[in-house]
Amino acid sequence: MCLLVLSLSACTFKSKDPVIASLGRAMSVQRYSVSGFGDSTDYGIYTFPGASPGESEYFKPVTAESETELLGYIDEFEQVIDSLRDGDEGADLVNNYRFSRDDIDEGDYLYIYDREGKPIGDGAYSKYDYYNVYFFDSQTTTLYYF
C-alpha cells in the first residue's frame, strides 16, 4: 500500500475531476489516498466559497431518500477507515477524516456514481465496491469526496 497526501491552501485549485471542476476553483484542498492491491480509498475536503452546486449538471439537492443512500456509503467508508486504524498504512487518512452526519440536510447537494462513470447498479460492480460520493455541504461550502 502507498499513501498520498496533498494539502493546498492560500491558492486556488482547479480539479481534473469533472464533477469537482463543475464547482469552480477550490480555495482549499485536502486529499488523502491509500492504495492497495487493485483497490484504493480516497477522501477529499474541498472548500468552494460562492459555489452553486445547483447549477452543476452533476449535483442534485439532498432528499430524505438520497440522505439515506448517502448514509449507507458513509457507513461503508467508515468501516474502511476503522480497518485502517490498526495498520501503518493510511494513518494520515485516518487522522484527518472528519465528517459529521449532523451536517447533512436538505439544503445540501449530492452526486454518487460508480468509478466506471455509471449510475450505481448499472455497472459491473456491486453497490459498495467501486464508487465515488460527492457531498456538498451548503452551509460551509465544503465538498466531501469519498
Phi, psi and chi 1 to 4 in degrees:
 res  aa     phi    psi   chi1   chi2   chi3   chi4
   1 MET       -  148.1  -68.7 -172.5  151.9      -
   2 CYS  -130.6  157.3   63.2      -      -      -
   3 LEU  -122.7  133.2  175.8   67.3      -      -
   4 LEU  -119.5  127.3  168.3   69.0      -      -
   5 VAL  -128.1  131.1  177.6      -      -      -
   6 LEU  -137.0  127.9  174.7   63.7      -      -
   7 SER  -134.3  123.8 -179.0      -      -      -
   8 LEU  -124.8  140.1  -55.9  171.0      -      -
   9 SER  -152.5  165.8   56.4      -      -      -
  10 ALA    66.4   16.6      -      -      -      -
  11 CYS  -149.4  169.1   62.8      -      -      -
  12 THR  -100.1  154.2   60.1      -      -      -
  13 PHE  -130.8  127.0  170.7   80.3      -      -
  14 LYS  -108.4  115.3 -176.8   72.5  170.7  179.3
  15 SER   -76.2  152.1  177.1      -      -      -
  16 LYS   -86.0  -12.8  -67.2  179.7 -177.9  175.5
  17 ASP   -73.9  119.4  178.9  -40.4      -      -
  18 PRO   -62.1  -29.8   18.2  -27.0      -      -
  19 VAL   -68.8  -48.0  178.0      -      -      -
  20 ILE   -66.4  -42.3  -63.8  171.3      -      -
  21 ALA   -62.2  -25.8      -      -      -      -
  22 SER   -65.2  -13.4   74.4      -      -      -
  23 LEU   -92.7   -6.8  -63.8  172.8      -      -
  24 GLY   101.6 -148.6      -      -      -      -
  25 ARG   -97.5  130.6  -66.9 -172.6  177.4  -85.6
  26 ALA   -80.3  141.0      -      -      -      -
  27 MET   -84.1  -27.3  -70.6  -57.9  -66.9      -
  28 SER  -145.3  148.2   67.7      -      -      -
  29 VAL  -140.9  132.6  175.4      -      -      -
  30 GLN  -132.0  121.7  -63.6  173.8   30.0      -
  31 ARG  -129.5  139.9  -65.0 -172.1  -54.2 -174.7
  32 TYR  -134.9  141.5  -52.8   92.8      -      -
  33 SER  -146.9  135.8 -175.9      -      -      -
  34 VAL  -123.6  123.5  178.3      -      -      -
  35 SER  -110.6  143.9  -62.7      -      -      -
  36 GLY  -131.2 -148.6      -      -      -      -
  37 PHE   -76.8   90.5  -59.1  103.0      -      -
  38 GLY    70.1   18.2      -      -      -      -
  39 ASP  -140.3  153.9 -167.4   10.8      -      -
  40 SER  -147.9  155.2   68.5      -      -      -
  41 THR  -122.6  120.4  -58.6      -      -      -
  42 ASP  -119.6  145.1  -58.4  -47.4      -      -
  43 TYR  -147.0  133.1  173.8   64.3      -      -
  44 GLY  -141.2  148.6      -      -      -      -
  45 ILE  -127.4  119.5  -54.5  167.4      -      -
  46 TYR  -124.4  135.0  -58.3   77.2      -      -
  47 THR  -107.5  126.6  -55.3      -      -      -
  48 PHE  -126.4   76.7  -71.2   94.8      -      -
  49 PRO   -58.5  131.6  -21.4   31.5      -      -
  50 GLY    81.7    3.0      -      -      -      -
  51 ALA   -67.8  149.7      -      -      -      -
  52 SER  -124.0   80.8  -60.7      -      -      -
  53 PRO   -61.7  -24.1   19.9  -29.3      -      -
  54 GLY   -64.9  -19.6      -      -      -      -
  55 GLU   -89.7   -7.9  -64.4  175.1    7.6      -
  56 SER   -76.8  146.6  165.5      -      -      -
  57 GLU   -72.0  -11.9   66.6 -177.3  -81.6      -
  58 TYR   -96.6  -48.7  -59.4  100.2      -      -
  59 PHE   -79.2  142.0  -69.0   91.1      -      -
  60 LYS  -125.4  150.4  -58.1  -67.7 -177.9 -119.2
  61 PRO   -60.7  144.8  -21.5   31.7      -      -
  62 VAL   -70.2  131.3  169.9      -      -      -
  63 THR  -115.6  172.9   62.8      -      -      -
  64 ALA   -59.0  -40.2      -      -      -      -
  65 GLU   -67.0  -45.9 -178.5  179.3  -31.0      -
  66 SER   -71.4  -27.1   66.1      -      -      -
  67 GLU   -65.0  -41.5  179.8  176.5  -12.5      -
  68 THR   -61.9  -42.1  -60.1      -      -      -
  69 GLU   -61.2  -47.1 -175.5   82.9    3.7      -
  70 LEU   -58.1  -44.8  171.6   61.2      -      -
  71 LEU   -62.5  -32.5  -69.2  173.1      -      -
  72 GLY   -62.6  -43.0      -      -      -      -
  73 TYR   -68.0  -38.5  -76.7   95.4      -      -
  74 ILE   -63.3  -43.4  -61.6  -59.0      -      -
  75 ASP   -56.4  -47.4  -71.7  -17.1      -      -
  76 GLU   -62.9  -45.0 -179.1   70.3   20.5      -
  77 PHE   -62.9  -42.5 -172.4   78.1      -      -
  78 GLU   -68.5  -26.3  -71.4  177.5  -10.7      -
  79 GLN   -65.9  -39.5  -73.2  177.1   13.3      -
  80 VAL   -64.5  -44.4  172.2      -      -      -
  81 ILE   -57.4  -46.4  -64.2  -67.1      -      -
  82 ASP   -60.2  -38.4  -73.2  -17.6      -      -
  83 SER   -68.1  -24.9   73.1      -      -      -
  84 LEU   -81.8  -17.2  -66.9  170.6      -      -
  85 ARG   -61.3  -30.4  -69.9 -172.8 -164.8  -75.5
  86 ASP   -85.0  -11.7  -63.5  -28.4      -      -
  87 GLY  -108.0  176.7      -      -      -      -
  88 ASP   -82.5  -30.8  -65.6  -29.0      -      -
  89 GLU   -74.1  141.1  -62.8  -65.3  -32.3      -
  90 GLY    85.2    9.9      -      -      -      -
  91 ALA   -58.4  -41.8      -      -      -      -
  92 ASP   -64.2  -41.0  -78.1  -24.0      -      -
  93 LEU   -63.0  -48.2 -170.7  152.5      -      -
  94 VAL   -60.9  -46.8  169.6      -      -      -
  95 ASN   -70.5  -23.7  -66.2  -27.1      -      -
  96 ASN  -105.3    0.9  -71.1  -71.4      -      -
  97 TYR   -70.1  122.3  175.7   70.9      -      -
  98 ARG  -144.7  117.2   59.8  175.5  170.0   81.9
  99 PHE  -152.0  130.2 -177.6   80.1      -      -
 100 SER  -111.5  121.7  173.5      -      -      -
 101 ARG   -62.0  -24.1  -64.8  160.7 -172.6 -102.5
 102 ASP   -65.9  -18.5  -65.9  -25.7      -      -
 103 ASP   -79.6   -9.9  -68.7  -19.0      -      -
 104 ILE   -80.8  125.3  -56.4  169.4      -      -
 105 ASP  -149.9  176.0   60.6   48.1      -      -
 106 GLU   -74.8    1.2  -67.9 -171.7    8.1      -
 107 GLY   -91.5   -0.1      -      -      -      -
 108 ASP   -96.5  177.6  -62.4  -32.7      -      -
 109 TYR  -131.7  153.4  -69.0   84.7      -      -
 110 LEU  -146.2  145.5  179.9   63.9      -      -
 111 TYR  -145.3  128.0 -178.6   64.0      -      -
 112 ILE  -131.7  133.4  -57.9  172.3      -      -
 113 TYR  -155.4  163.3   74.5   97.5      -      -
 114 ASP   -81.1  164.2   76.1   14.3      -      -
 115 ARG   -73.8   -2.4  -70.0 -173.4 -178.7  175.4
 116 GLU   -85.5   -2.1  -66.8  178.0  -40.7      -
 117 GLY    84.6   15.1      -      -      -      -
 118 LYS  -107.8  152.3  -62.2  178.3 -178.4  171.1
 119 PRO   -58.2  149.9  -21.5   31.3      -      -
 120 ILE   -56.5  132.7  -61.9  -58.5      -      -
 121 GLY    97.0  -16.0      -      -      -      -
 122 ASP   -97.4   -8.1  -68.7  -14.9      -      -
 123 GLY  -100.1 -170.6      -      -      -      -
 124 ALA   -80.6  -13.0      -      -      -      -
 125 TYR  -103.9  156.6  -62.4   93.6      -      -
 126 SER   -78.2  170.4   64.9      -      -      -
 127 LYS   -47.5  -49.7 -175.8  173.1 -175.7  171.9
 128 TYR  -102.5   14.2  -62.3  120.6      -      -
 129 ASP   -84.4  -37.9  -74.8  -15.5      -      -
 130 TYR  -154.7   83.1 -157.7   56.1      -      -
 131 TYR  -136.4  164.0   60.7   86.5      -      -
 132 ASN  -128.4  128.9  -69.2  -46.2      -      -
 133 VAL  -120.8  128.7  173.1      -      -      -
 134 TYR  -120.4  115.3  -57.3   83.2      -      -
 135 PHE  -118.7  123.0  170.2   73.8      -      -
 136 PHE  -107.4  115.9 -173.5   85.2      -      -
 137 ASP   -87.5  108.9  179.3    5.0      -      -
 138 SER   -66.4  -31.3  -65.4      -      -      -
 139 GLN   -68.5  -35.0  -72.1   72.0   32.4      -
 140 THR  -106.6    0.2   62.3      -      -      -
 141 THR    49.5   42.0   66.5      -      -      -
 142 THR  -112.0  131.6  -59.1      -      -      -
 143 LEU   -99.8  128.3  174.3   71.0      -      -
 144 TYR  -106.9  129.6  -65.8   90.4      -      -
 145 TYR  -117.3  125.6  168.8   72.4      -      -
 146 PHE  -119.3      -  -54.3   90.8      -      -
